[in-house]
Amino acid sequence: MDLKDTLRAWLEGREPTVFLTANYGYAVKQDAGERNLKHLFNVVQRDVYGRNWSKRPPADRIEAIGVWEHQERSSNPHCHVVARMPRVLAKYLIARGPQLWKEISRRGQLDVSNIRQASDVVRYVTKGVFVDDDLDRLFVYGAGLLGEETK
């Protein structure tokens, strides 16, 4: 089993419930794009849970892992993300996410859907990972996902 297969197995084991593709509409740098994604997830949780959302236990919050594509040589960099979250957050993100994204990234587009078959979605999301041994393509968001808080 190579590193990509290990990542895929780990992602499937996280039991993701939502698939997102975040597009920016222009050549955004990865760090700025990730700030926008984090902001989106923070807004969703604040809107649903209130201003003290960050005090909720990790199981009540969004956990997301994504892979960037075309960030270095394209006018259309985007991030494919699998996320695990409670149903109440998923419903809100699917209903309001695209509009919230327009407020965050005015020229961007956000596609959001429930995951029906995790293995297919994870395979699609990770198709571009570890190209040229580039580990910088990964996006990680979640309370305690890697042993630390990410906000």
Number of C-alpha atoms within 10 A of each C-alpha: 7 6 10 16 12 11 16 20 15 12 22 18 11 16 15 24 18 23 24 22 19 24 21 23 15 14 17 18 11 20 10 10 22 20 11 17 21 19 16 20 21 17 18 22 24 14 13 13 17 11 12 9 17 17 11 12 10 15 13 19 22 20 22 25 20 26 23 24 21 14 17 13 9 12 13 16 21 26 26 23 25 28 23 23 22 13 13 12 20 22 15 14 24 18 13 13 22 18 15 18 22 14 12 15 20 12 12 17 19 19 14 20 15 17 19 12 11 21 17 11 19 23 17 13 23 23 13 18 20 15 10 7 8 10 11 11 19 20 20 16 20 23 21 13 15 10 8 9 12 13 12
